[in-house]
Amino acid sequence: MPLAAVGVTLVLWASAFVAIRHLGEDFSAGALSLGRLGVGAVALALLAVPRGVARPTGPQWRSIISIGVLWYAIYMVALNEGEQRIDAGTASLLIQVSPVLIAVLAAVLLDEPFTRGLGLGLALAFAGVAIIALADAPGGSHDALGVGLCLVSAVAYAIALVIQKPLAGVIPALQVTWLACTAGAVVCLPFLPQLIDELADAPTSSIVWLAYLGVFPTAIAFTTYGYALQHMSVSSLGVTTYLVPPLTILMSLVLLGEVPPAIAYAGGALALLGVAVARRAARRS
């Protein structure tokens, strides 16, 4: 059952990279984040409230709010802005440094040993990121800022996942997702005037895509990922996102007619090799 939840999550998250790239023409990064989180928070409330509202302790509230700020607000705003500068496939490749960052955080925060293998994996992963950062887009230019923003998203995701792990099994995944998503939406409220203006000008198809982002990659996928986190270690779960880039690249080719620049594939492969080396070292430890 956890593997089925992971599978649903990965397909929906891959589609999110494509949808974000598509909606970049109609919505700014902050407005898109608020719209997505607002829809997600409402959808989650409809599911969570009838089951009873959780009553987290003070420390648990701090963790949930931190997750909301990091994974739902910072992650989404940075990724949305990044994908206005680089293609969806490249963005998904960059996010794959997260499992290495998770392993490093586990070493720092959970007292797991930081081995030479972990250090080698980290070096390989960031060498891959450097190659992606220097890759020329089909038009002959690259955007270092877009790469940097995607790395900000990766860091926010890694920290948030480590924070969420202690909540797994203590508070239902649906409740954690709903409360964190709502916290993220509150953080993004300053973008409300932009969202209102952009909704007025956006075509109906884009508004439907925005609703899709809120319901499926947000409400459903984050909940299924939280459910899987209750049954898997944080490091093992992080590694499953290896499958997101190929799914994203395939969807981008079919739906958007774009793929990453050729050298980005080499950088992505090197980054994924670094993640694999780091995870192998962690398992041996």
SULCORWO-V590094 format. One record per residue. N is the residue number from 1. SS is DSSP state (@ for helix, = for strand, . for the rest). PHI is phi in whole degrees, 0 to 359 (NA if undefined). BURIAL is 1 if it has 16 or more other ideal C-beta (glycine too) atoms within 10 Angstrom, else 0. Layout:
{{N | SS | PHI | BURIAL} {N | SS | PHI | BURIAL}}
This chain:
{{1 | . | NA | 0} {2 | @ | 300 | 1} {3 | @ | 294 | 0} {4 | @ | 296 | 0} {5 | @ | 297 | 1} {6 | @ | 297 | 1} {7 | @ | 301 | 0} {8 | @ | 300 | 1} {9 | @ | 301 | 1} {10 | @ | 295 | 1} {11 | @ | 296 | 1} {12 | @ | 291 | 1} {13 | @ | 292 | 1} {14 | @ | 299 | 1} {15 | @ | 295 | 1} {16 | @ | 295 | 1} {17 | @ | 302 | 1} {18 | @ | 291 | 1} {19 | @ | 296 | 1} {20 | @ | 298 | 1} {21 | @ | 298 | 1} {22 | @ | 296 | 1} {23 | @ | 279 | 1} {24 | . | 299 | 1} {25 | . | 282 | 0} {26 | . | 248 | 1} {27 | . | 228 | 1} {28 | . | 285 | 1} {29 | @ | 300 | 1} {30 | @ | 292 | 1} {31 | @ | 296 | 1} {32 | @ | 296 | 1} {33 | @ | 298 | 1} {34 | @ | 297 | 1} {35 | @ | 298 | 1} {36 | @ | 297 | 1} {37 | @ | 291 | 1} {38 | @ | 297 | 1} {39 | @ | 297 | 1} {40 | @ | 298 | 1} {41 | @ | 296 | 1} {42 | @ | 293 | 1} {43 | @ | 299 | 1} {44 | @ | 292 | 1} {45 | @ | 298 | 1} {46 | @ | 297 | 0} {47 | @ | 271 | 0} {48 | @ | 278 | 1} {49 | @ | 300 | 0} {50 | @ | 299 | 0} {51 | @ | 271 | 0} {52 | . | 97 | 0} {53 | . | 271 | 0} {54 | . | 293 | 1} {55 | . | 238 | 0} {56 | . | 295 | 1} {57 | . | 285 | 0} {58 | @ | 304 | 0} {59 | @ | 299 | 0} {60 | @ | 293 | 1} {61 | @ | 299 | 0} {62 | @ | 298 | 0} {63 | @ | 295 | 1} {64 | @ | 297 | 1} {65 | @ | 294 | 1} {66 | @ | 298 | 1} {67 | @ | 298 | 1} {68 | @ | 299 | 1} {69 | @ | 291 | 1} {70 | @ | 284 | 1} {71 | @ | 276 | 1} {72 | @ | 261 | 1} {73 | @ | 267 | 1} {74 | @ | 299 | 1} {75 | @ | 305 | 1} {76 | @ | 288 | 1} {77 | @ | 297 | 1} {78 | @ | 295 | 1} {79 | @ | 294 | 1} {80 | @ | 299 | 1} {81 | @ | 291 | 1} {82 | @ | 297 | 1} {83 | . | 284 | 1} {84 | . | 278 | 1} {85 | . | 243 | 1} {86 | . | 228 | 1} {87 | . | 286 | 1} {88 | @ | 297 | 1} {89 | @ | 297 | 1} {90 | @ | 297 | 1} {91 | @ | 300 | 1} {92 | @ | 293 | 1} {93 | @ | 295 | 1} {94 | @ | 294 | 1} {95 | @ | 296 | 1} {96 | . | 285 | 1} {97 | . | 282 | 1} {98 | @ | 303 | 1} {99 | @ | 302 | 1} {100 | @ | 292 | 1} {101 | @ | 298 | 1} {102 | @ | 297 | 1} {103 | @ | 297 | 1} {104 | @ | 295 | 1} {105 | @ | 297 | 1} {106 | @ | 297 | 1} {107 | @ | 294 | 1} {108 | @ | 282 | 0} {109 | @ | 265 | 0} {110 | . | 250 | 0} {111 | . | 65 | 0} {112 | . | 281 | 1} {113 | . | 294 | 0} {114 | . | 265 | 1} {115 | . | 270 | 1} {116 | @ | 296 | 0} {117 | @ | 298 | 1} {118 | @ | 294 | 1} {119 | @ | 296 | 0} {120 | @ | 296 | 0} {121 | @ | 299 | 1} {122 | @ | 297 | 1} {123 | @ | 297 | 0} {124 | @ | 297 | 1} {125 | @ | 299 | 1} {126 | @ | 283 | 1} {127 | @ | 295 | 0} {128 | @ | 298 | 1} {129 | @ | 297 | 1} {130 | @ | 298 | 0} {131 | @ | 296 | 1} {132 | @ | 299 | 1} {133 | @ | 298 | 1} {134 | @ | 266 | 0} {135 | . | 291 | 1} {136 | . | 278 | 0} {137 | . | 288 | 1} {138 | . | 306 | 0} {139 | . | 280 | 0} {140 | . | 96 | 0} {141 | . | 222 | 0} {142 | . | 230 | 1} {143 | . | 233 | 0} {144 | @ | 295 | 0} {145 | @ | 295 | 0} {146 | @ | 299 | 1} {147 | @ | 298 | 1} {148 | @ | 299 | 1} {149 | @ | 294 | 1} {150 | @ | 294 | 1} {151 | @ | 291 | 1} {152 | @ | 301 | 1} {153 | @ | 299 | 1} {154 | @ | 297 | 1} {155 | @ | 294 | 1} {156 | @ | 299 | 1} {157 | @ | 298 | 1} {158 | @ | 298 | 1} {159 | @ | 297 | 1} {160 | @ | 296 | 1} {161 | @ | 294 | 1} {162 | @ | 294 | 1} {163 | @ | 294 | 1} {164 | @ | 285 | 1} {165 | @ | 306 | 1} {166 | . | 297 | 0} {167 | . | 278 | 1} {168 | = | 296 | 1} {169 | . | 87 | 0} {170 | . | 263 | 0} {171 | = | 240 | 1} {172 | . | 306 | 1} {173 | @ | 303 | 1} {174 | @ | 299 | 1} {175 | @ | 292 | 1} {176 | @ | 298 | 1} {177 | @ | 297 | 1} {178 | @ | 298 | 1} {179 | @ | 294 | 1} {180 | @ | 292 | 1} {181 | @ | 298 | 1} {182 | @ | 296 | 1} {183 | @ | 298 | 1} {184 | @ | 296 | 1} {185 | @ | 296 | 1} {186 | @ | 298 | 1} {187 | @ | 299 | 1} {188 | @ | 272 | 1} {189 | @ | 303 | 0} {190 | @ | 303 | 0} {191 | @ | 272 | 1} {192 | @ | 301 | 0} {193 | @ | 302 | 0} {194 | @ | 296 | 1} {195 | @ | 298 | 1} {196 | @ | 298 | 0} {197 | @ | 296 | 0} {198 | @ | 285 | 1} {199 | @ | 296 | 0} {200 | @ | 294 | 0} {201 | @ | 263 | 0} {202 | . | 285 | 1} {203 | . | 291 | 0} {204 | @ | 301 | 0} {205 | @ | 299 | 0} {206 | @ | 289 | 1} {207 | @ | 294 | 1} {208 | @ | 295 | 0} {209 | @ | 297 | 1} {210 | @ | 297 | 1} {211 | @ | 297 | 0} {212 | @ | 301 | 1} {213 | @ | 302 | 1} {214 | @ | 290 | 1} {215 | @ | 277 | 1} {216 | @ | 269 | 1} {217 | @ | 294 | 1} {218 | @ | 261 | 1} {219 | @ | 299 | 1} {220 | @ | 282 | 1} {221 | @ | 293 | 1} {222 | @ | 293 | 1} {223 | @ | 290 | 1} {224 | @ | 294 | 1} {225 | @ | 293 | 1} {226 | @ | 296 | 1} {227 | @ | 296 | 1} {228 | @ | 297 | 1} {229 | @ | 296 | 1} {230 | . | 290 | 1} {231 | . | 243 | 0} {232 | . | 227 | 1} {233 | . | 291 | 0} {234 | @ | 297 | 1} {235 | @ | 291 | 1} {236 | @ | 296 | 1} {237 | @ | 292 | 1} {238 | @ | 300 | 1} {239 | @ | 294 | 1} {240 | . | 299 | 1} {241 | . | 288 | 1} {242 | @ | 310 | 0} {243 | @ | 281 | 0} {244 | @ | 293 | 1} {245 | @ | 303 | 1} {246 | @ | 298 | 0} {247 | @ | 296 | 1} {248 | @ | 296 | 1} {249 | @ | 298 | 1} {250 | @ | 296 | 0} {251 | @ | 295 | 1} {252 | @ | 297 | 1} {253 | @ | 296 | 0} {254 | @ | 287 | 0} {255 | @ | 266 | 0} {256 | . | 247 | 0} {257 | . | 69 | 0} {258 | . | 224 | 1} {259 | . | 222 | 1} {260 | . | 297 | 1} {261 | . | 300 | 1} {262 | @ | 305 | 0} {263 | @ | 292 | 0} {264 | @ | 296 | 1} {265 | @ | 296 | 1} {266 | @ | 295 | 0} {267 | @ | 296 | 1} {268 | @ | 296 | 1} {269 | @ | 297 | 0} {270 | @ | 294 | 1} {271 | @ | 297 | 1} {272 | @ | 293 | 1} {273 | @ | 298 | 0} {274 | @ | 298 | 1} {275 | @ | 297 | 1} {276 | @ | 297 | 1} {277 | @ | 297 | 1} {278 | @ | 296 | 1} {279 | @ | 291 | 1} {280 | @ | 296 | 0} {281 | @ | 295 | 1} {282 | @ | 294 | 1} {283 | @ | 295 | 0} {284 | @ | 295 | 0} {285 | . | 295 | 0}}
